[in-house]
Amino acid sequence: MANVRQYNEIMGSLPAGVALVAISKNKTTDEILEVYAENQRLFGENKVQELVPKYEALPKDISWHFVGHLQSNKVKYIAPFIDLIHSVDSLKLIQTINKEAQKNNRIIPILLQIYIADEQTKFGLDYNEALEILQSGILKTFTHIEIHGLMGMATFTDDLRKVREEFKGLSNFFRKVKKDFFFDSDKFKILSMGMTDDYHIAIEEGSNLVRIGSAVFGSRLH
Ligand SMILES: *Cc1c(COP(=O)(O)O)cnc(C)c1O
């Protein structure tokens, strides 16, 4: 069962301008529908093979976000319907998304995932890799993607000062990238940071899209 009471508490506490994507990985379509019934329309998944059947089974006014590591050979399965891919971490993946978007006659919004954690297990571009891609100008050649912002995941730790520093760093980088590369775009405006355990800090540091799973759906399965 989804934790509808807690979901509504979180929604009531979000500052204006901050949106919530409910991360429904490992959750059933019935659990998703409980949260949908509270008017939640943004849902996120981290596995293609889990997302596609849920997309097919659930109401079509759900806006689906992809938040997990995405292999190039699986982009084609989500390209027809995905509304935002948070986890874009290579030029190769950008090229593939652009190609599959074109085949579907769509423009797919993406976020560049930036590696801010002090852990080997997380994916993402480091700050220099992201700058190289942005400075190369190559993004302008892709006609079927739009860069809507950046995403990051902090280190999994009790050290909240460290988590805050990582979010602060990404927030500063976001503003710099906006100023240097997207000053003439009104599309580049999403900073996706914060999950169940750290979303308060993420919002204080400038996040405007939090990705919350456990607090909405109850503890995740391991
Ligand atoms: C699972 C997941 C979340 C949500 O995590 P919770 O701690 O359950 O809120 C957010 N972002 C990504 C990329 C995830 O994989």
The ligand as a MOL file (V3000), in Angstrom:
LIG
                    3D

  0  0  0     0  0            999 V3000
M  V30 BEGIN CTAB
M  V30 COUNTS 15 15 0 0 0
M  V30 BEGIN ATOM
M  V30 1 C 15.0960 5.0810 -6.1560 0
M  V30 2 C 15.5160 6.3990 -6.6500 0
M  V30 3 C 15.0110 7.5680 -6.0600 0
M  V30 4 C 14.0560 7.5660 -4.8840 0
M  V30 5 O 14.7220 7.1230 -3.7320 0
M  V30 6 P 13.9980 7.1180 -2.3100 0
M  V30 7 O 15.1290 7.1520 -1.3360 0
M  V30 8 O 13.2050 5.8650 -2.2530 0
M  V30 9 O 13.1590 8.3310 -2.2060 0
M  V30 10 C 15.4250 8.7860 -6.5900 0
M  V30 11 N 16.2770 8.8520 -7.6290 0
M  V30 12 C 16.7710 7.7530 -8.2160 0
M  V30 13 C 17.7150 7.9150 -9.3530 0
M  V30 14 C 16.4110 6.4920 -7.7390 0
M  V30 15 O 16.9300 5.4060 -8.3300 0
M  V30 END ATOM
M  V30 BEGIN BOND
M  V30 1 1 1 2
M  V30 2 1 2 3
M  V30 3 2 2 14
M  V30 4 1 3 4
M  V30 5 2 3 10
M  V30 6 1 4 5
M  V30 7 1 5 6
M  V30 8 2 6 7
M  V30 9 1 6 8
M  V30 10 1 6 9
M  V30 11 1 10 11
M  V30 12 2 11 12
M  V30 13 1 12 13
M  V30 14 1 12 14
M  V30 15 1 14 15
M  V30 END BOND
M  V30 END CTAB
M  END
